[in-house]
C-alpha cells in the first residue's frame, strides 16, 4: 500500500464539503452567500504554507493546507472543506499519477487555502 494511501486511512479526519448554492447582494452592497453541505469524507491534512493578511487594520496569520483524499471524492475549485473549527477553500486538485483506471491506491492531492471570516 502506498504511504499516502496508508496516511489517509490512518491519520485522515472526517471533513464536510460545502458547495456554493446562491450568491446575492443585500441593500447595503454586501455579498451574501449560501452554502450546501455535502457528504462527509476522509482527508489527510498537512500544513502547507503560512500567510499573513491585514483585516480591519489588524494583522492575522493563517496556515494553508495540503489535503489527500480518495480518487472517488468529487471536488470542484471554490468549494469549501470544513472540519473541527477550520474552513478551507479548494484552490485546485490533481491525481499524482496517470492510472488508466482508479484503484485502491489512487488518491488526489488538494491545495487548500484558509478561509478568513464567516463569508
N, C-alpha and C positions, 0 to 999 in steps of 0.2 A: 504494500500500500504506500502511496506517495506520502511524503512528510506533511504536505499541505492538507491533503485529504484527512490524514490522521489528526492534524491540529483542528480542523473543522469539527470532526467528531468528538474530540476530547475537550477542547477549550472553547468551542463555539458558544455563543449566547443566543437566546431567543430574541429576535428582533421583529418589529412590526413595520411593514412598509405602508407609506401613505402616498396616495396619488391625488394631484390637484383636480378637483371636480368643478370648481367655479371661481371666478375672479371678478369682482365688481369694484366700483369706486363709489364711496359714500359722498354725501353732500359737502363734506369738508375736503374732499380730494384724496382721502386715504384709501389705499387698496385693501380690500377685504377678501381674503382667500378662504375657500372651503376645501378641506382635505378628507378623503375617504380612506379608512383603514383597510388593509388587505390581510391576507392570511399570513400568520407568523411563520418564520423560517429560521434556520440556524446559520449564524455568520460568525466566523472567527475574525476578530478585530485586532489590529495593531496600530500603535501611534505612527503617524506618517510625518507631519510637518507642523511645527508650531507657527502661529501667526499672531501679529499684533494689529489691533484696529482701535480707532477712536470713536466712541459712541457717546453722544451728548457731552463732549468735552472730556470724557474720562477714557483713559487707556484700558483696553481689555486684551487679555491674552486668551488664545484658544488653541486647541490641538486637533488638527485634522487627522483622519484615519485612513487606513487601507483595510478593506474587508475581503474575505474569501468565503465564497458560498458555492453550493452545488450548482452545476450547469443547468439543472432543471428550473431554477428560480427565474421568473420573468422580471427583468429590470428595465427601467427607462431612465434616461437622463432627466434630472429635475425632480424625480420622486424623492421622498424623504424616508429615512430609516431611523427608527426610534427604539431605544432600549434604556432601561433604568430612567435616568432623568436627562439623557443626552439625545440630541437630534442632529442628524447629518443629512446633507443633500447629496444625491448621487450625481457626480460630475461626469463619470464615464465608467466603462467596464469592458473587459475583454477576456477571452479564453487564451491562456498562455501557450497552448499548443494547437495544432491543427488536426484534431482527431476526426476521422471520417464519420464516426458515429459516437455519440456520447456514451460513456460507460461509467462504472462506479468510481473511477479515479478522476474523471473530468470535473473541473471547477472553474469558477470565474474570479477574476481579481477586480475589485471595485474601488474606485477613487471616491473618497467621501470628504465633504467639507462641512465643518461645524456650522450650524445654523444659529445666528445671533437673534435674540429676542423671541417673540412668540408668533411672528408672521408666518 
